[in-house]
Amino acid sequence: MLAATYSEFGPSDVLRVVEVPTPEPGPGEVRVRLRVAGVNPTDWKSRTGGSASVGSVDGFQIPGQDGAGEIDAVGEGVDPARVGERVWVWFAAWQRKWGTAAQWTVVPAERAVPLPDGASFELGASLGIPALTAYHCLTADGPVEGRDVLVAGGAGAVGHAAIELARFLDVRTVIATVSGEEKAALAREAGAHAVVNYRDDDAGDQVRAAAPDGVDRVVELALAHNLPLDLAVTAMYASIVTYADDGSGVAPVPVRRLMRPNLLLRFVLIYTVRAEELAAAVAGVQAALAAGALTTLPLHRFPLERTADAHDAVERGVVGKVVIDIP
């Protein structure tokens, strides 16, 4: 099969699209003929030797955690009736060789989730890391029904999913922060009740106008930069849940300022959450998908042979969702 691979960590030019043996599913696994692969920041970060990568590459590594296609073979212990099933795939390359930037992947059966007939492969490939992260950030500290939620970076992949999932979970108000009008339009289209440019001097006042009692949950991607705003708009007993490192590596924490309202700072790496929490996130995302509550961001499509360009697009922060079309 054709696959994008790398045999050493480094910049995107370490990627090569070559023929490798088509994998066979082992016990408890399924093989998926991929049609579309999603690209996330974790993919290029792993390729450079950071993020979720291991200490070295064992022979070769195919990048890509997320994708969508059809099951075409099953291993021992898996219902043969699953052959032909349309699925979305998550964690394909987590501690495994067979990522989604390839014609086939093999994953544990539970990591290939039925894709409803009305859902496109592009949408299926856009779920995985972003949607599971968003769901867990929203729900890790209890239900959000009837509560007010702030989503930082409402035009990003996680932010977009968080807005749509928050609406699906019946929040009272979901507020998104963005950096400009193009991103604001995407956040509104996803369903944000209010959108605030975090660069505005009165950003906190704008958030408070939408949630006068303060927000109960913050889905955060840049804690060091945004913590002052978060603290200005949170309610008593709120949770600030951060899922990304903005590059600073350090976020000064004003201890007393968090203690008085009994705030919770939670840090999320979706790969290492508890198994039962991950299963709950998969079920929650699947329920939203079945209800038609999830959509894609504007797509930036790349053919498999341009996987390196797809990685570069994500690394430079292109607005929208980068996907790879699998031949």
C-alpha positions in Angstrom: 0.0 0.0 0.0 1.0 3.6 -0.3 1.7 5.5 2.9 3.4 8.6 4.1 6.2 7.5 6.4 9.2 8.8 8.3 12.1 6.9 9.8 13.6 9.6 11.9 12.3 12.7 13.7 12.6 16.0 12.0 11.0 18.7 9.8 8.4 17.8 7.2 10.9 16.8 4.6 11.6 13.6 6.5 8.2 12.4 5.2 8.3 10.1 2.2 5.3 8.6 0.4 6.3 5.0 -0.4 5.0 1.5 -0.7 4.9 -0.5 2.6 3.4 -3.9 3.3 -0.4 -3.7 3.8 -1.1 -4.6 7.5 -3.2 -7.5 8.6 -5.5 -7.2 11.6 -4.5 -9.1 14.7 -6.9 -10.5 17.4 -9.4 -7.8 18.4 -8.4 -5.5 15.5 -10.0 -4.3 12.3 -8.4 -3.1 9.1 -9.8 0.0 7.6 -9.5 1.1 3.9 -9.1 4.8 4.5 -10.7 7.4 2.3 -9.8 10.6 4.2 -7.3 11.3 6.9 -7.4 14.3 9.3 -4.3 16.2 10.3 -3.8 17.7 13.8 -1.0 19.6 15.5 -0.1 16.4 17.4 0.9 14.8 14.1 3.6 17.3 13.2 4.7 17.6 16.8 5.1 13.8 17.0 7.0 13.8 13.8 9.5 16.3 15.2 10.1 14.2 18.3 7.8 16.0 20.7 4.1 15.7 21.8 2.9 12.1 21.8 5.9 10.6 20.1 8.1 7.9 21.6 11.8 8.0 22.1 12.7 6.7 18.6 11.2 5.5 15.4 10.9 1.7 15.1 11.7 1.2 11.4 9.1 3.6 10.1 6.1 5.5 11.4 3.0 6.4 9.5 1.5 9.6 11.0 -2.1 10.4 11.5 -4.4 9.7 14.4 -7.8 10.4 12.7 -9.4 9.1 9.6 -12.5 7.6 8.0 -13.2 4.8 5.6 -14.6 1.2 5.5 -13.6 -1.9 7.4 -12.4 -4.5 4.9 -11.0 -7.2 7.2 -11.3 -8.2 10.9 -9.1 -10.1 13.2 -9.9 -13.0 15.5 -12.7 -12.2 18.0 -14.3 -9.4 15.9 -17.7 -9.9 14.4 -17.2 -10.6 10.6 -20.4 -8.6 10.0 -18.4 -5.4 10.5 -16.7 -5.9 7.1 -18.1 -3.2 4.9 -19.0 -0.9 7.8 -18.3 2.8 7.3 -16.3 4.1 10.3 -14.4 7.0 11.8 -11.0 6.1 13.4 -9.3 7.6 16.4 -5.8 7.0 18.0 -4.6 5.1 15.0 -0.9 6.1 15.6 -1.0 6.3 19.4 1.9 3.9 20.3 1.3 2.1 17.0 2.9 2.2 13.6 -0.1 2.3 11.3 -1.4 5.9 11.2 -4.0 7.2 8.9 -1.8 8.9 6.2 -2.0 5.6 4.3 -4.4 3.5 2.2 -5.0 1.1 5.1 -4.7 1.1 8.9 -5.2 -1.5 11.6 -6.7 -0.5 14.9 -8.3 -2.1 17.9 -12.0 -2.7 17.0 -13.3 -0.1 19.4 -11.2 2.6 17.7 -13.2 2.2 14.5 -16.6 3.7 15.3 -19.7 3.4 13.0 -20.1 6.4 10.8 -23.8 7.3 10.2 -24.9 7.2 6.6 -25.5 10.9 6.5 -22.0 11.7 7.7 -19.3 12.3 5.2 -15.8 10.8 5.4 -14.5 14.3 5.7 -16.5 14.8 8.9 -15.5 11.4 10.2 -11.8 12.3 9.7 -12.4 15.6 11.5 -13.5 14.0 14.8 -11.0 11.9 16.7 -8.5 14.1 18.6 -10.4 17.4 18.3 -13.8 16.2 19.2 -12.8 13.8 21.9 -10.6 16.5 23.5 -13.5 19.0 23.3 -16.0 16.5 24.9 -13.7 15.6 27.8 -12.8 19.3 28.5 -16.5 20.1 28.6 -17.7 17.2 30.8 -14.7 16.1 33.0 -16.0 18.2 35.9 -19.7 17.3 35.6 -22.7 18.1 33.3 -22.8 21.4 31.5 -26.5 21.4 30.8 -27.9 24.8 31.8 -24.5 26.3 32.5 -22.4 29.0 30.8 -19.2 27.9 28.9 -16.3 29.9 27.5 -14.4 28.4 24.6 -11.1 30.0 23.8 -10.0 29.7 20.1 -13.6 29.1 18.9 -12.4 28.8 15.2 -9.9 26.0 15.9 -10.6 22.3 15.5 -11.1 21.7 19.2 -12.9 25.0 19.7 -15.3 24.4 16.8 -16.1 20.9 18.2 -16.5 22.4 21.7 -19.0 24.9 20.6 -21.1 22.4 18.7 -20.9 19.8 21.5 -21.8 22.5 24.1 -24.9 23.3 22.1 -25.7 19.5 21.8 -25.3 19.2 25.6 -27.8 22.0 26.2 -25.6 24.6 27.8 -27.3 27.9 28.6 -24.7 30.1 26.9 -21.6 29.3 24.9 -19.2 32.2 24.4 -16.2 31.9 22.1 -13.1 34.1 21.9 -11.3 34.7 18.6 -8.7 37.0 17.1 -10.5 38.4 14.1 -13.7 38.6 12.1 -13.0 35.6 9.8 -12.7 33.4 12.9 -15.6 35.1 14.5 -17.8 34.1 11.6 -16.8 30.5 12.0 -17.5 30.5 15.7 -21.0 32.0 15.1 -21.7 29.4 12.4 -20.8 26.7 14.9 -23.4 28.0 17.2 -21.7 30.4 19.7 -24.2 32.6 21.3 -21.6 35.4 21.7 -18.2 35.9 20.1 -15.6 38.1 21.6 -12.2 39.3 20.2 -9.9 38.5 23.1 -7.6 41.4 21.9 -10.3 44.0 22.8 -9.6 46.0 25.9 -13.1 45.3 27.1 -13.1 41.6 26.3 -13.9 40.7 29.9 -16.8 43.0 30.0 -18.1 41.5 26.7 -18.0 38.0 28.2 -19.7 39.2 31.4 -22.4 40.8 29.3 -23.2 37.4 27.8 -22.8 35.5 31.1 -23.6 38.0 33.9 -23.1 35.5 36.7 -19.8 34.3 35.2 -18.9 31.2 33.2 -18.9 27.8 34.8 -16.4 26.1 32.5 -13.6 27.4 30.3 -12.2 25.3 27.4 -8.7 26.8 27.2 -5.9 26.4 24.7 -3.4 29.2 25.8 -3.5 29.2 29.6 -0.5 31.5 30.1 -1.9 34.2 27.8 -5.6 33.9 28.7 -5.6 33.2 32.5 -6.2 36.8 33.4 -9.2 37.0 31.2 -10.4 33.6 32.5 -10.1 34.7 36.1 -12.0 37.9 35.3 -15.1 36.0 33.9 -15.4 32.8 35.9 -18.1 32.1 38.4 -17.6 30.5 41.8 -16.6 26.8 41.6 -15.8 27.1 37.9 -13.3 24.9 36.0 -10.7 26.1 33.7 -9.7 23.2 31.5 -6.6 23.5 29.3 -5.7 21.1 26.6 -2.8 22.7 24.8 0.6 24.3 25.5 0.8 27.7 23.9 4.6 27.4 23.7 5.5 29.3 26.8 5.7 26.2 28.9 5.0 28.4 32.0 1.7 29.9 33.3 2.1 32.0 36.5 -0.8 31.0 38.8 -2.1 33.6 41.2 -2.9 31.1 44.0 -5.1 33.3 46.2 -7.1 34.5 43.2 -8.0 30.9 42.4 -8.6 29.9 46.1 -11.2 32.5 47.0 -13.8 31.3 44.4 -12.7 27.6 44.7 -11.7 27.4 41.1 -10.3 24.2 39.5 -7.5 24.2 37.0 -7.6 21.0 35.0 -5.0 19.9 32.5 -6.0 17.5 29.7 -3.9 15.3 27.3 -6.6 13.2 25.6 -4.1 10.3 25.1 -3.7 9.6 28.8 -7.1 10.2 30.3 -8.7 7.3 32.1 -10.1 4.5 29.9 -13.6 5.0 31.2 -13.4 8.7 30.5 -12.1 8.1 27.0 -15.0 5.6 26.4 -17.5 8.2 27.6 -16.0 10.8 25.2 -16.3 8.4 22.3 -19.9 7.7 23.2 -20.7 11.4 23.6 -19.2 12.3 20.3 -20.9 9.5 18.6 -24.3 10.6 20.0 -23.7 14.1 18.8 -22.7 12.8 15.4 -25.8 10.6 15.1 -28.0 13.6 16.0 -26.4 15.7 13.2 -24.9 18.1 15.7 -21.4 18.1 14.3 -20.0 19.7 11.1 -16.6 20.3 9.5 -14.7 23.5 9.4 -13.8 24.8 5.9 -11.5 22.1 4.4 -8.0 22.4 3.1 -7.5 19.2 1.1 -4.1 17.7 0.2 -3.4 14.5 -1.8 -1.5 11.8 0.0 1.7 12.6 -1.9 1.6 16.1 -0.3 1.4 14.9 3.3 4.4 17.1 4.1 2.5 20.2 2.9 -0.5 19.2 4.9 1.7 19.0 8.0 3.2 22.4 7.2 -0.3 24.0 6.8 -1.3 22.8 10.3 2.0 24.0 11.8 1.6 27.5 10.4 -2.0 27.7 11.8 -4.1 27.7 8.7 -7.7 28.6 9.5 -10.0 25.5 8.8 -9.5 21.8 8.9 -6.6 20.1 7.0 -7.4 16.7 5.5 -5.6 14.2 3.3 -7.4 12.5 0.4 -6.4 8.9 0.2 -6.1 7.4 -3.3 
